C-alpha cells in the first residue's frame, strides 16, 4: 500500500515525458496537466488520512531496507505541502490556459510544469539526503527552462542571475553532503539523526549545519534573497505565481527538516543564527516592499517577508511557533499564488506595471479590486482569513520563548505588508478611472476564475482552520519529536 507514496512524483514525471511527444496538441497537453494535479490532490488526501490512522509511511525502493536504500517518507508535514502544491498548481494552470501565448505553450511549457511539480513533491517526500539533492535539481532544471521560456531581454538577464545563484548553491549542497557523509557514513535522514543523537553534535557537525543553512537560505530567499525579486518578476504571470508559491517553500521545508531532525542539539548556535537571518530578512523585505512602484517587485518582496516570518517559528522552535509556521506556510502558498495572479491581471488590463500609471480600476473591474483587498487582509493576518491563525501562533510562540525582538520584527513586518499592498490598492483601484468604456479591456472568465478559486481557498482556510488542525498538530509532533520519524524509518519489521 505504501507504493502510493511515489505517485505524486512519478505521475508528473511520466506525463511530462509523454507531453514532450505531444507538442502539436496544446489542448491535450493542457488538460492532461490539469488532470495530473487533480489526481495528485486526491492521492495526497488519501495519504494524509492514512498517516493519521497508521502513522508515518515509508516506501523502500528496490527492496533495500534502511539505511542502505533510497526511500520516500510521508509524514503529515510533507504530505500537507504536497497537497497544497497540487491545488496551487492546478489553479495556476487554469490561469495559464488563458494567459500563456501559443508560442510559449509550444516551447514545452506543460512538460516543464509537470517536471517542476515532480521535483517539488520529490523534495518533500524523500527520506535520503542525496535524493533531496537530485529532486532539487529536477525542480531547478525545470525552473531554468520556465524562467527563460519566451526569451525576452529581461527574462534572459534575470535567468542568468537565477541560474548562477542556484548552480552555486547546488555546488555548496554537494560539498555539505560529502562532509556529512564523511562524518556519519550514511545519507539516510533518519539514520543520520540517530547517529548524531548517539555521538552528540560535535563542533564539526555544527559547522556543517551552518553550511547547510547557507545552501537552503540561498534557495529559500532567507537573507540571501538578492536574486529573488528580479527573477520572480521577469517570467509570465502564471510562471511567476508558481515560483512565488512553490520554489521558496521547498527551501523552507528543507530548513525545517534539517534543523528539527538532524541539527537540533545546539540551538544556541544554529537556531540563534536562523533567528538573526529571519529578522534581517524581515527588515530587508519590508524596505524593498515599500521602495518600489512596480507591482511585481512589491509582490516579490512580500515573498521575502513571508520567508522571514515563517522561519521565525523555526528559530523559536516552540510547539506554538512551529504550528504557526506550518499554518502560515500553507496559507502563503495560496495567498502568494493569488497575489501574483491578481498583479499579473492588473498589468494585462492596463499595459503597465507601475502603480503610478493606474487609477480607479475598481470602477472598471470591481470583482478584481475586492479580491485584491481580501488578499491584502489575508497576508496582513486579519481575522478570519487564512493568515491570522499562523501569525497568532507564531506570536504566541515568540512570547513563550521570550524572543521579543523577533516578535517585534515579525509584527512590524505585517504593518509593512499592509502599507505596501495598500499603496497598490489606493493608487491602482481608488480614485477616478483613467480607462474609458471604449478603451476598457474585457476581463475574461479564464483570468478571473483562477483568482476567485484562490480567494475562496484563502477565506476557506481561515474559516475552516480546524479542518486541518489534526494534520498540522500531527506535523508539529513529528517535527519536535525526531524519534517518531526515526522509528518509522528504521523499524524494519
TAJOMO-V838284 format. One record per run of one state. SS is the DSSP state (H for helix, E for strand, C for the rest). FROM is the first residue (numbers start at 1). TO is the last residue. If there is no record, write none. Layout:
[[SS/FROM/TO] [SS/FROM/TO]]
This chain:
[[C/1/1] [H/2/20] [C/21/25] [H/26/54] [C/55/56] [E/57/60] [H/61/63] [C/64/70] [E/71/74] [C/75/75] [H/76/99] [C/100/101] [H/102/105] [C/106/108] [H/109/125] [E/126/126] [C/127/127] [E/128/128] [H/129/148] [C/149/152] [H/153/184] [C/185/187] [E/188/188] [H/189/199] [C/200/202] [H/203/220] [C/221/227] [H/228/234] [C/235/236] [H/237/261] [C/262/269] [H/270/291] [C/292/293] [E/294/294] [H/295/316] [C/317/318] [H/319/350] [C/351/353] [E/354/354] [H/355/357] [C/358/360] [H/361/364] [C/365/365] [H/366/380] [C/381/385] [H/386/401] [C/402/403] [H/404/429] [C/430/444] [H/445/463] [C/464/464] [H/465/480] [C/481/481] [H/482/490] [C/491/493]]
